[in-house]
Amino acid sequence: MTYPALLDHPAQSSPSHPPVRRMRAIMLGCGVVGGGVIERLPDGIELLGILTRTPRPEGVSGFPVFTDADAVFALKPELVIEALPGGAEAEALVERAVREGCHVVTANKDVAARRPDLVARTYAARRTFACSSAVGGGAPVLETVARLRDSGVKVGRVRGVLNGTSNFVLDRLASGRSLSASVQEAQDAGFAEADPSADLDGLDAANKLALIAREAWGVVLDPAAIPTASIRDLPAHVLEAARLDGRRIRQIGCLSRTVSGVSAQVRLEALPLNDPLSRARAEGNVVVLLPERGAEVIVAGKGAGRLPTAGSLIGDLNRLVKAQRS
């Protein structure tokens, strides 16, 4: 899922050598995130076409646009970049990409978490399934977990603010806004989907816990079986009581590994202000990795919005290009 570090801009080939062949790619979706990826597409990728739900006669940034999946897959891509909203359509298209032997780079944490079989099939075909942007956005959570694992550091516990939308909403609720107004503000800022249920109810964070557990320990968790708590059920007086007590309420994803197995939970906690997770503000994410031995590792960054998610997708693309050239 992760690859060696790579500079943002791969070095150009020496004039004395033939140019390196670019990877043939298609993009599924061209909304906020997909558009951000197109603006910074790595040099080693040739984008053949973009699949969108609605026609765009003028094209997008000069690339052909399709509304028919068969037509865009007929271009015979080696790489599929998936930036669609979650749902059955996105899952079916990712599965098709895997079935047709493509590398997959996706921000779809729902599919990546629920369908470990797709990841396994991709690697069995000696292809890549990369989803770093599915956890943490601009916070390199999966990358850090992989580096610790590969260096022999055994992570025992994980605590994190894993959902930027929920954190943004909780900050607005703490300032006295209503839930509906807070969600609308998150949507206006590009942090929340039209349906924010997965964020508010902890389902998005549960998907991310499943991905972290798989990366850290090779354990497959069913995200639907992870207990969650919903911000919708949070009484106003609890927020006020936390404020008066000098605390902040945060949606926290928790993972722990013991000899008896792995436990996971998404809960709402009133944290002291000096807790690293309490310091996550607005759309920020903070994750604390606690090794079995040694000091804790804190990973932080913006967890929602166009730039963090697109940037993480681009990081995966750069690593894939580097791996193909090595």
C-alpha positions as CSV (number, residue, x, y, z in Angstrom):
1,M,0.0,0.0,0.0
2,T,3.0,2.3,0.6
3,Y,6.2,2.9,-1.3
4,P,9.6,4.5,-0.7
5,A,9.6,8.2,-0.4
6,L,9.8,10.2,-3.6
7,L,10.4,13.9,-4.4
8,D,7.3,15.7,-5.7
9,H,8.9,16.2,-9.1
10,P,10.8,13.2,-10.5
11,A,14.0,14.0,-12.2
12,Q,13.9,14.4,-15.9
13,S,15.6,11.8,-18.1
14,S,19.1,12.6,-19.3
15,P,19.1,13.8,-22.9
16,S,21.4,10.9,-23.7
17,H,18.7,8.4,-22.7
18,P,15.3,7.7,-24.4
19,P,12.3,9.2,-22.6
20,V,10.6,7.0,-20.0
21,R,7.2,5.7,-21.1
22,R,4.4,7.3,-19.2
23,M,1.7,5.2,-17.5
24,R,-1.6,5.2,-19.3
25,A,-4.3,6.3,-16.8
26,I,-8.0,7.1,-16.5
27,M,-9.7,9.1,-13.8
28,L,-13.0,8.2,-12.3
29,G,-14.7,11.4,-11.0
30,C,-13.7,15.0,-11.4
31,G,-15.1,16.9,-8.5
32,V,-13.3,18.9,-5.9
33,V,-10.6,16.2,-5.2
34,G,-10.3,14.9,-8.8
35,G,-9.9,18.4,-10.1
36,G,-7.1,19.0,-7.6
37,V,-5.3,15.9,-8.8
38,I,-5.5,16.9,-12.5
39,E,-3.9,20.3,-11.7
40,R,-0.8,18.5,-10.3
41,L,-0.7,15.2,-12.2
42,P,2.8,13.7,-12.1
43,D,4.8,13.8,-15.4
44,G,5.0,10.0,-15.5
45,I,1.3,9.6,-16.1
46,E,-0.6,10.1,-19.3
47,L,-4.3,10.8,-18.6
48,L,-6.3,9.3,-21.4
49,G,-9.8,10.3,-20.2
50,I,-12.1,11.2,-17.3
51,L,-15.3,9.5,-16.3
52,T,-18.0,11.9,-15.0
53,R,-21.7,11.5,-14.2
54,T,-22.8,14.5,-16.3
55,P,-21.6,15.5,-19.8
56,R,-18.9,18.2,-20.0
57,P,-18.7,19.2,-23.7
58,E,-15.8,21.5,-23.3
59,G,-13.7,18.8,-21.5
60,V,-11.8,19.2,-18.3
61,S,-8.3,20.8,-18.5
62,G,-8.0,19.5,-22.1
63,F,-8.7,15.8,-21.3
64,P,-11.4,13.8,-23.0
65,V,-14.5,13.4,-20.8
66,F,-16.8,10.3,-20.8
67,T,-20.1,9.5,-19.1
68,D,-20.0,5.8,-20.1
69,A,-17.7,3.5,-18.1
70,D,-17.3,1.0,-20.9
71,A,-16.0,3.8,-23.2
72,V,-13.4,5.0,-20.7
73,F,-12.2,1.5,-19.8
74,A,-12.0,0.8,-23.6
75,L,-9.0,3.1,-23.5
76,K,-7.1,0.2,-21.9
77,P,-5.6,2.0,-18.9
78,E,-2.8,0.6,-16.8
79,L,-3.8,2.8,-13.9
80,V,-7.2,3.9,-12.5
81,I,-7.3,7.0,-10.3
82,E,-10.6,6.9,-8.4
83,A,-12.0,10.1,-6.9
84,L,-15.7,9.4,-6.9
85,P,-18.1,9.9,-3.9
86,G,-18.6,6.7,-2.0
87,G,-21.3,4.3,-2.9
88,A,-22.2,1.2,-5.0
89,E,-21.2,2.8,-8.3
90,A,-17.7,3.7,-7.0
91,E,-17.3,0.2,-5.6
92,A,-18.3,-1.5,-8.8
93,L,-15.9,0.7,-10.8
94,V,-13.0,0.0,-8.5
95,E,-13.8,-3.7,-8.7
96,R,-13.8,-3.5,-12.5
97,A,-10.4,-1.8,-12.4
98,V,-9.0,-4.6,-10.3
99,R,-10.6,-7.3,-12.5
100,E,-9.0,-5.7,-15.6
101,G,-5.6,-5.8,-14.0
102,C,-5.1,-2.1,-13.4
103,H,-3.1,-0.3,-10.7
104,V,-5.6,1.5,-8.4
105,V,-5.0,4.8,-6.6
106,T,-8.1,5.8,-4.6
107,A,-9.3,8.0,-1.8
108,N,-12.3,5.8,-1.2
109,K,-11.9,4.6,2.4
110,D,-15.3,2.8,2.3
111,V,-14.3,0.5,-0.5
112,A,-10.7,0.1,0.7
113,A,-11.9,-0.8,4.2
114,R,-14.8,-3.1,3.4
115,R,-13.1,-4.9,0.4
116,P,-9.7,-6.3,1.5
117,D,-10.3,-8.9,-1.2
118,L,-9.8,-6.3,-3.9
119,V,-6.5,-5.2,-2.3
120,A,-5.4,-8.9,-2.2
121,R,-6.4,-9.5,-5.8
122,T,-4.5,-6.4,-6.9
123,Y,-1.3,-7.5,-5.3
124,A,-1.8,-11.1,-6.4
125,A,-1.8,-9.7,-10.0
126,R,1.5,-7.8,-9.2
127,R,-0.3,-4.5,-9.3
128,T,-0.7,-1.7,-6.7
129,F,-3.7,-0.7,-4.6
130,A,-2.8,2.6,-2.9
131,C,-5.2,4.5,-0.6
132,S,-3.0,6.7,1.6
133,S,-5.5,9.6,1.1
134,A,-8.3,7.4,2.6
135,V,-6.8,8.0,6.1
136,G,-5.8,11.4,7.4
137,G,-6.0,13.5,4.2
138,G,-2.9,15.6,4.6
139,A,-1.8,13.7,7.7
140,P,0.4,10.8,6.5
141,V,-1.1,8.2,8.9
142,L,-0.8,5.0,6.8
143,E,2.6,6.0,5.5
144,T,3.9,6.5,9.1
145,V,2.4,3.2,10.3
146,A,4.1,1.4,7.4
147,R,7.5,3.0,8.2
148,L,7.2,2.0,11.8
149,R,6.2,-1.5,11.0
150,D,9.0,-1.9,8.4
151,S,11.6,-0.6,10.9
152,G,10.6,-3.2,13.5
153,V,8.6,-0.8,15.8
154,K,5.5,-2.6,17.1
155,V,2.5,-0.3,17.5
156,G,0.3,-1.4,20.4
157,R,-2.3,1.3,20.4
158,V,-3.7,4.0,18.2
159,R,-5.8,7.0,19.2
160,G,-6.9,9.6,16.7
161,V,-9.1,12.4,15.5
162,L,-9.7,10.7,12.1
163,N,-12.5,12.7,10.6
164,G,-12.0,16.4,9.7
165,T,-15.7,17.0,9.1
166,S,-16.7,15.8,12.5
167,N,-14.0,17.9,14.1
168,F,-15.1,21.0,12.2
169,V,-18.7,20.4,13.3
170,L,-17.7,19.9,16.9
171,D,-15.8,23.1,17.0
172,R,-18.8,25.0,15.6
173,L,-21.1,23.3,18.1
174,A,-18.8,24.3,20.9
175,S,-19.1,27.9,19.8
176,G,-22.9,27.8,20.1
177,R,-24.0,27.0,16.6
178,S,-26.7,24.5,15.9
179,L,-25.9,21.1,14.3
180,S,-27.7,22.0,11.0
181,A,-25.8,25.3,10.8
182,S,-22.5,23.6,11.6
183,V,-23.0,21.0,9.0
184,Q,-24.0,23.6,6.4
185,E,-20.8,25.5,7.1
186,A,-18.7,22.4,6.7
187,Q,-20.5,21.7,3.4
188,D,-20.0,25.3,2.2
189,A,-16.3,25.0,3.0
190,G,-16.0,21.8,1.0
191,F,-15.3,19.6,4.0
192,A,-18.6,17.6,4.1
193,E,-20.5,15.7,1.5
194,A,-24.2,16.4,0.7
195,D,-25.0,13.5,3.1
196,P,-22.7,13.9,6.1
197,S,-24.0,10.8,7.9
198,A,-20.8,8.7,7.6
199,D,-18.9,11.6,9.2
200,L,-21.3,12.5,12.0
201,D,-22.1,8.9,12.9
202,G,-18.5,7.7,13.1
203,L,-18.7,5.3,10.2
204,D,-16.0,7.1,8.3
205,A,-13.7,6.9,11.3
206,A,-14.5,3.2,11.6
207,N,-13.4,2.6,8.0
208,K,-10.1,4.4,8.8
209,L,-9.6,2.3,11.9
210,A,-10.0,-0.9,9.7
211,L,-7.4,0.4,7.3
212,I,-4.9,1.3,10.0
213,A,-5.3,-2.1,11.7
214,R,-4.7,-3.8,8.3
215,E,-1.6,-1.7,7.7
216,A,-0.2,-2.1,11.2
217,W,-0.9,-5.7,12.0
218,G,-2.3,-7.4,8.9
219,V,-5.6,-7.8,10.7
220,V,-8.9,-7.6,8.8
221,L,-11.6,-5.8,10.7
222,D,-15.2,-5.4,9.6
223,P,-15.9,-1.6,9.8
224,A,-19.6,-2.3,10.2
225,A,-18.9,-4.2,13.4
226,I,-16.9,-1.4,15.1
227,P,-18.9,0.3,17.8
228,T,-19.5,4.0,17.0
229,A,-21.0,7.1,18.7
230,S,-22.9,9.8,16.8
231,I,-22.5,13.5,17.1
232,R,-26.3,13.7,16.4
233,D,-26.9,12.2,19.8
234,L,-24.7,14.7,21.7
235,P,-26.8,16.9,24.0
236,A,-26.1,20.6,24.1
237,H,-25.6,20.6,27.8
238,V,-22.7,18.1,27.5
239,L,-20.9,20.5,25.2
240,E,-21.4,23.3,27.6
241,A,-20.3,21.3,30.6
242,A,-17.1,20.3,28.8
243,R,-16.4,23.9,28.0
244,L,-16.9,25.0,31.6
245,D,-14.6,22.2,32.7
246,G,-11.9,23.3,30.3
247,R,-12.3,20.4,28.0
248,R,-13.1,19.8,24.3
249,I,-15.3,17.0,22.9
250,R,-13.7,15.1,20.1
251,Q,-14.7,12.1,18.0
252,I,-11.9,9.6,18.8
253,G,-11.0,6.4,17.0
254,C,-9.3,3.9,19.2
255,L,-7.4,0.7,18.3
256,S,-5.5,-1.6,20.6
257,R,-3.8,-4.9,20.1
258,T,-3.3,-7.5,22.9
259,V,-2.6,-11.2,23.0
260,S,-6.4,-11.7,22.8
261,G,-6.8,-9.8,19.6
262,V,-7.6,-6.3,18.3
263,S,-10.3,-4.0,19.7
264,A,-11.7,-1.0,17.9
265,Q,-14.1,1.8,18.8
266,V,-15.2,5.2,17.7
267,R,-16.4,7.3,20.7
268,L,-17.0,10.9,21.8
269,E,-14.6,12.0,24.6
270,A,-14.3,15.2,26.6
271,L,-10.5,15.8,26.5
272,P,-8.3,18.1,28.6
273,L,-6.9,20.9,26.5
274,N,-3.4,19.6,26.8
275,D,-4.3,16.2,25.2
276,P,-2.7,16.1,21.6
277,L,-6.1,15.1,20.2
278,S,-7.8,18.1,21.8
279,R,-5.5,20.3,19.8
280,A,-7.0,19.2,16.5
281,R,-8.9,22.2,15.4
282,A,-11.5,22.7,12.6
283,E,-10.9,20.2,9.8
284,G,-7.6,19.0,11.3
285,N,-6.7,15.4,12.1
286,V,-4.3,14.2,14.8
287,V,-3.3,10.6,15.4
288,V,-1.2,9.3,18.2
289,L,0.6,6.0,17.6
290,L,1.8,4.3,20.8
291,P,4.5,1.7,20.3
292,E,4.8,-1.3,22.7
293,R,8.2,0.2,23.5
294,G,9.5,3.8,23.1
295,A,8.0,7.2,22.7
296,E,4.6,7.9,21.1
297,V,4.5,9.2,17.5
298,I,2.1,12.0,16.6
299,V,0.9,12.6,13.1
300,A,-1.1,15.7,12.3
301,G,-2.5,17.5,9.2
302,K,-5.6,18.8,7.6
303,G,-8.1,15.9,7.3
304,A,-10.7,17.3,4.9
305,G,-10.9,19.4,1.8
306,R,-9.6,19.5,-1.7
307,L,-5.9,20.2,-1.1
308,P,-5.1,17.6,1.6
309,T,-6.9,14.8,-0.1
310,A,-5.7,15.6,-3.6
311,G,-2.2,16.0,-2.3
312,S,-2.2,12.6,-0.7
313,L,-3.5,11.0,-3.9
314,I,-0.7,12.7,-5.8
315,G,1.8,11.4,-3.3
316,D,0.5,7.8,-4.0
317,L,0.8,8.5,-7.7
318,N,4.4,9.8,-7.4
319,R,5.4,6.7,-5.4
320,L,3.8,4.4,-8.0
321,V,5.6,6.2,-10.8
322,K,8.9,5.9,-8.9
323,A,8.3,2.2,-8.2
324,Q,7.6,1.5,-11.9
325,R,10.8,3.2,-12.9
326,S,13.0,1.5,-10.4
